[in-house]
């Protein structure tokens, strides 16, 4: 909607007369259910909300879709027809239920069609002036007790309420795309909103099968407040040419289990929309991490706003399509001068912990001879025994044969000294995350390993160059950051220092591909890709709790139900360990010097109290002792 729908050219609409001015309503807790709902703005989100309401049929008797565009109104009707027909084919609804849903929905190009609505949901463009114009017009049209809901995710609900004739009936109702599928609904109250209005809308959301989360008014609310800061940092990372767009997206999908990479998600959401949300967040917080990355403005001004335009960070088959097509930035192996990888037959793994055992298992299963070295022969044997148990579980689950288990174990040679690395082609260090320990180990590898062997560190937070400088061959040193558990996680961050040779990088990529891992390239800076994007997001979630904006349960629900995340931030913090998280956040703050990256005091207090998460039985939640 570009302007208010003031004339009705739709044959399916009604045209009630304007209502006279009425006294301020008394929205009492005993008010009836919301049976007639109007949706103003029939773009993608508005159409989805209208479909959800029409198909639900749980107390909602009539749904009125209003848009200034006749074609948008017709598309909304067609979309409901298509969606319900598909549901019938899939046996998710009967033909009679489909007919009832279609009968409940009518469209109009006249705002006065919403006159009898109990609830009006506006989903017009994210412009305060447009939304205020809609709300002002609705004040003259709807009944005194009608609840007015804004679908904004960036603008001030309080400001809209204050400028309305009846602020007590105004609230935010933020659905997530696609509205019929996504379970989360954020219900946002201003200081002026009547509790009875919130209660009525909350009851409707539950009737629709949604999970409502009640929140106060701040830009982005919970889900977008956390999501858009993360998306902004990903855009800045790409703009700085730290990593390719494909590598950034693959890293977050494979390393964190997210349904989409951040740059692909920006294209889906709309680059212009993201910029608007971030500008509102920055205006409220003053946090430079919320200041929109310049590339967002550049793409917006160029009209490259994502999928809807056919081009954003990626190029699409057509405007509105989700099919990515190659463009000038698409990697083409044929365009890169080939660099020969060094042959790798024997791999050395230094360490005896979970990560070292997992990496040794990965290489051995792929057919490599593996030397597993620990500080003592007993520790090395214990590490091999851990691998044997892991392989045994794979056999039990039918993922591995008993013969393959035996062959894999036969390829692993435990050793109590790094001297056993004399003939390895590729050495992987997986010891404690302590720079002095790692430097000492690399100095030893430098003396033991043959010339041409690639030396890799699995560090997730320490500078790879510091390990490289502990050797006389820094050109052969590279970062190879596996994710835990190594046998299951597909991602490996390949971290190149300013001294790493092309051959060493090519060898690292070849090794990753040989063991069926997905390598992504990045430079040697704090956090690499995944941790640099993940931990500021976790830190911001802690700040929300610290500021009493939302509870850990509400935030976890918002990110799982609204963002499709496999775990909420507080579930993840407790699994990772609050002490580990704090150490990474301190490292990021130290490297980038951004005030917004400073660890939340609440996190520091919990760590100081010994509440480290699942491993201590208490973190942000309490856990039963094993």
N, C-alpha and C positions, 0 to 999 in steps of 0.2 A: 504494500500500500504506500503510494507516494503522497496522498492527501486523504482527507476524510471522505468516506462514501456518503454523498448527500443526495444522489439521485438513484432511482431504482429502475434498472433496465432489464432485470432478470425475470423471466417468465415464472420462475419457481418461488419468487419472494413474496412476502407480505408487506403491507405498507400502512402500519398503524399510525394514527395521528399522534403528534407530539403531546406529551403529558404536561399538565400545569405544574407550577412549582408546588412542592409539598414540604411539610415540616421535616426537621432532622429526625431520622429514624431511630427507633429504640431496638437495636439488634440484641435480642435477648437470647440466653442460652437455650431456650426452649423453641427457637425458631424451627420450622420444618426443614425437610431435606431439600437439597438443591436439585430440583427436577427439570428445570429448563436452563440450559447453558448456551451462551452465545460465545463464539470465537471470532475475534476481530483480526483479520489478516490471514489470508489463506495461502501463504507461502508453504515451504516444505514443513516447517514446524507446526504452523497453524493447521494445516491439513492433517498432519499426524495426530494432533490433539483432538481434532474433530472426529477422526476415525475411531480413536480410542473411546471417546464418549458415546458415539453412536453404536458401536459394537458392544459396549459393556451392558447396557440395558438394565443395570442394577439401580433402579430408582430414577434414572435419567430418562425422561419421557420425550424430550425434544432437544435437538441440537441445531443451533442456527449459525451458519457460517456467513460472515460478512467480509466482503473485499470490494474495493473500488473497481477492480478489474473484472469484467464479465468472464474473460477467458480463465482467470484464476479461479473464479467460482465454478466454472464448468469443469476445470481440471480437478477440483476438490471432489466433486460428485463422481467423476470418472475414477478417481483414485480409490474412493470408497467402494465403488462397484467392482473394481479389479481386485482389491484386497479381500473383499468378502467372498468373491467367486473363488479366489485361490484358497481361502479358508474352507470353503465347502468341499473343494476337490481334495483337500488334505484331511477332511473329516474332522476339522476343528470347530465347525459349526454346521447346523442343518440349513436346508434351503429356507425353511420357515424363519429361522433366526436371521438369516440374511435379509429376507424381505422386511422383517421388522426393523432391522438396523437401517436399511435404506429409507424406510418410511419415517424414521425418527429424524432424518437429516434434511434440512432445506437450506438454500443459500440465497443471498441477497447482495445487492450493491448499495443498499440504503441502511445507514446506521440505525434508523428507527425500527428496523426489524428486531433489534435486541430489546425493545421496550418492555417485554414481559419476562425477561430472563431473571432468574434468581442469582445467577453468577455470570459475569462477563469476563472473559480472558482475552486480553489484548496481546497479539504477537506481531506487532507492526515493526518496521525497521528500528534499529537501536539508536534512535535520535530522541533526545529529551523533548524537543519542540513538537515532533510528530506525536509522541506518546501523550504529551500534555494536551494537545489539540483533541486527540481522541477522548481523553478523560473529561475534558471540559464539555465536549459535545454529549457525552454519555450522561453527565450530570443533568442535562436538560431533557433526557429521553427516558431513562430507566426509573423504576420505582424507588422510593426512599430506602427500602431495606435491601436493595440489590447490592451484592458484593462485587467490587471491581478488583480484578487481579491483573497485575502486569507480569508479562513473561520475561522481563529484562533479566540479564545476568551481569550487567555492568553498571547500570544507572541507579541512582538513589531512589529507593522506594519511599523513603521518608519525604523527600522533596516532592515527589508526585502526589503523595498523600496530603502534604501541607498545602499544595496548590489546588487541591480538589475541594469541591463544595462540602463534601462529607468525608473527612479524612479517616474517621473510625472504620469505614467500610473498605478501605484500600489496603491491599497486601500484595506480596510477591508470590507468584506460583510458577516456579521454574522447573519445567519438564526437560528431559534430556532426549537427544536424538538417537534413534527414532522413538518417538513418544509411545507408540503401541508396545514396543519391546522393552524399553529401559524401565526398570522398576523404581528408580529413585525419583522423588519429587521434593524439591526444597520449598518449604513454606516460610516466607520471610515477612516478619512483622516489623512495622515501624513503632516508635514510641506512642503513636497515635492510634494504632490498630486495635479494634475491639477484640477481646479474647473470644467472644462468641463467634465472630467472623472466622477466626483461625480454627475454632473447633468445627465449624460447619464444613470448611474446605478440607480439613484433615479427615473428617468422616467420609467425604466424597472420594478423596484420594485412596483411602483404604477400600472403599467399595469398588474402585476401579482396579484393585489388585496391586496398588503401588505401595511403596514404603515411604511414608512422609517423614521428613526431618525438619523440625521447627528451628528456625534460626533468626538472629537479629540482622539488621540491615548494614551490610558492608559490601563493597564492590567484589564481585566474583563469588560471594557467599562461601561455601566450603569447597565443593568440587572444583568449580572454575577458579576459585581463589588459589587453590594448590596447583591445578592443572596448567593454568596459563603462565604462571611463573616458570614452570618447567619447560613449557613450549618456547617461551621467550629465550631461555638460556640455550636451548637447542638451536634456535634460529641464529643466535649470536655466535655459537660454536661453528655453525656452517659458514656464516658470513666471514669469520676470521680464517677460513680455509684450514681449520684444524683437522677436519675429517670430511670425507665425501658425504653427500646426502644419503646415499645408499648405506654407507657404513654406520652413520648415526642411527638411522632407522632400524637397521638389522641389529645393532648393539642393544637397543632398548627392547626390541621384541624378543630376542634370543637370550639376553642377559637378565631381563626382568620379567619375562613372560607377559608383556603387554600386548594387547590385541593389535595395536598399530604403532608404528614409529612416530616420533613427534612431528617430523616435517610432513609426512603423509597426513597426519591428523590435522595439522594446520591447514593443509589444502582442503580437507573435508569440512572443517569448521568454517573456513573462509579467512583468508589472510587479513582482510579488512575488518572482519568481526573481531579477530584476535587483537588487532591493533587498538580497536575501540575499547575492548575490555581492559587491556593493559594500561591504556591512558587513564581510565577511571581508577584502576588499582593504584597507579603511580600517584595520581592526584591525592588519593586518600592516605597512602602509606609513606610517600617520599622515598621509598626504597628503590635504589637505582636498579636493582634486579627486576623491578616491575616496569622500568622505563622501556618502551617498545624498542626492540633492536631496529636500527636504521633500515635494515633490509625489508622489514615489514612495511614501512612507509614507502620505500622505493617500489616494491611490488604492487602495493595498493594504488599508488599514483599512476603506475603503468597499466592498471587494469588487470594485472595478473593475480587475481584474488583466489585462485585455487580451482577446485573441480568445476565450480559453477561457471568459471570463465574459460575452462579448458586448459588453463596453464597457471601454475603457481610455482612452488618449488619443483614440481614435476610437470611434465606435459601429458595431456590426456587425449584420448581418441576424439572426443568432441566435448563441447560445454555440457556439463552435467554428468559426464561419464566418469566412472571410476576406473576405467582401463588405462593404465599408464603405457605410453608409447615412447620409444627411444627419441632422444633429442641430442643436442650438441654436447650436453653434460653427461650423457650416459656412458659409463665405462666400456671401452672396447679393447679387449686384450690384443687385438691385431694392431692397434695404434701405438702400443707401448713397445719400445725396443726390448726384445727378449733378453733377459738376464738368466743365465743358467744357474739352477739351484745345485748345491753340492749334494753328492749322493749321501744318503743316510740309511745305514743298516743297523747300527747299534746305537741305542739311546741310553744315556746315563741319567738317573733321577736321584738327586741328593735330598735326603730327608726321610723321616719315618712316620710323619703324621698323616692325618686324613687326606690332605691334598696331595702329598707325595704318593701315597698308596693309590689314590684315584688316578693320577696321571700315569703312573707305571702301568696300571691296569689298562688304561686307554691305549697306550703304545703296544703293549703285549698282545691285546686282542686284535690289533691291526696288523700283526705279523712281525713287529720289530723285536729284535733281541734287546732285552732291558737289563741293565745293571742297576740294582737298587741299593744305594749306599747310605748307611746311617753311621752314627757315632760309635756304635758297637755292633758286633755280629748278632747279638741277641735282639737289639732293636730292629735290625734289618729283617731278621727272621719273623719277628712279630708283625712287621709291616706286610711281609708276604702272606702271613696267615690271615691278615685282614682282607687282603685281596682274594684269598681262597674263599673266605666266607661270602664276600660280595659276589663272586662268580657262582658260588653255590646257590645264592638267592636267585640269580638269573636262570639257573638250571631249573629250580623249583617252579619258577614262573613261566617256564617254557620259552624263554628268550635265548637260551644257549643250550647246546647239547653237552652231555657229559664228556664226550670226546674233545670238543672245543675247549671245555674248561681245563682239561688235562694238558692240552697243547699250549694253552695260554700260560698256565703256571710254569710249564717247562721252559718257557722263554725268559723267565725272570730269574736272575742270579743275584741273591742277596750278598752284600759285602759290608764289612765293618770298617772300611777305609776308602777314601777317595782315590787311593792308588789304583783301584779297580777300574778307574775311568781312563786309563792310558790309551785304550783303543776305541773309545766311543766317538761317534761322528757328531753327536748332538747331545749336549749336557744341559739338563734342566734343574735349576735350583728351586726347592720348595721347602725352605726352612723357616724359622720364626721370623716375623716381620720386624726385624731389628737391623738397622743399617750397618752397624759395626759388625754384627755376625755375618751378614751377607757379604760385606767387603772382604772379610777374612776368608770366607769360603771361595769367593771369586779369585782372590790371590792364590789360593791353593789350586783351584781349577786351572789357572794360567800355567802353573808349573807342571801339572800332571797331564793335561789333555794334549793331544797331538796337534801340530799346526793345522789350521783349516777347520778345526772343530768349532761349531757354533755354540756359544755359551748363552743360555737363556735364564732370565729370572722371572719368577711368577709373582713378583710383588704387585700389590694392588694400590699401594700408596706412596712408595718410596721412589726417589729419582733413579731411573735406570742408568743414567750417565754416571752416577756415583759408584755403581757397581762396575761399570765399564772401566772407569779410571783406576780401579784397583788392579787392573790387568795391564799387560804390555801389548794387548791386542784389542783395543776398544772397538775396532771395526767389526769384530766378530761377536760382539755382545748385543743382545736384543731383549726386549721384554716380551714375555709370552704369558699373558694373564688369563689363566683358566678360571672358570667359575665353578663353585661348589654346589652339588657333587660333580666332579669332573667327568665321570662316566656318562652322566645323564645330560649335562648342559652342553649345548652345541656351540656356544660362543667362545672365541678366543680373541682377546685384544692383542694385536701385534704392535708393539711399541718401539718405534725407531728413534734413536738418539741422533744428534747432529753428527756423530762419528760412525754410525752404523753403515756398513757397506751394502751396496745393492745386492750382492750375492747372499749375504746373511739374511736380508729381508726375504729374498726369493726362496731361500731354503726354509725359512720359518713358514712361509705360505704353503710350500709344497708339503711340509710335514703335517700342517694342520689339515690339509685336504686329504692326505693319506690316512689320517685317523678319523676322517669324516666329521671334522669340525668346520665351523664357519669363521674364517679369519676376517677381522676388520682392522684397518690401518689407523693409527693415531700417533700423535707426537708425544714426547716425553714431558708431560706436565701433570700436575697433581690431579688425581682422579681419573685420568684418561677420559674415556667417553662415559661409561656407565655410572661410575661413582660421582663424577663431576655433575651429572644431571640428577642422579637419584638422591644423594644425601642432602642437597639444599631443599628439595621437596620434603624429605622427612623432617628436616629442621623446621621448616615453615609449619608443618602439621603440629609439631610440639609447641610452637609459638601460639597457635590458635587455642590450644588447651591452656597454656600459660596465661593467656589473656581472657580466659573464661568465655570465649566465643562459642565453643562447641566441645562436647565430650569426646574422648577417644572412641567410644562406641559409635557416635553419630558420624564422626569423621571417617572411621573405617567403613561404615555402611555407605557413606556418600561416594567414596572412591571405588568401592567394589560394585555398587549398583549403578552409579552414575558414570563411572569411567571405565568399567570393565576390567579393573585391576584384579589380579588373582589373590592379592592380600591387601588389607588396609595398611596404612603407614605404621600404626601402632602394633599390629600383629607382626609386621616385618621388623620393626625396631626390636621387639622382644626376642625374635628369632635370631637376628644378626648379633644382638648383644649391645646394650646401651654404651658400654665402654668402647667397643669397636667403633660404633657410630660416632661417638664423641671424638675419638682420635682422628677419624677421617674428616670430620667437620672442622676440627682445629687445623688440620693440614691444608684443607681447601682455603680456609680463612687466611692462613699464613702465606699461602702462595699468591692468592688473587687480591688480598687486602680490601675486599669489599665488605663494608660494615654489615650488609644484609646476610653475609655468610657466617657471621659470628655465631657460635653455638648458643642455642636457647639456654638461659640460666636454669630452667627447670630440668633439662637434660643433665647439666653439670651437677645439680643438686642430687638427682637420683643416683648418678654414678658415685658421687661422694658418699652416699648412704649405703652403697653396696647393692642397690637394686639394679641389677644388670640384665634382667630379662629372664627367659626360660631357664638359663643355666643356674640361676640362683633362686628360682622359684618366685621371684617378684621383679617386675619392671613397671610398665604402665598397667599391667594386670597381675593378679596373683595366680600361681599355678600349683596344682597338687604335686607333692613330692613323690618322686618315683619310688 
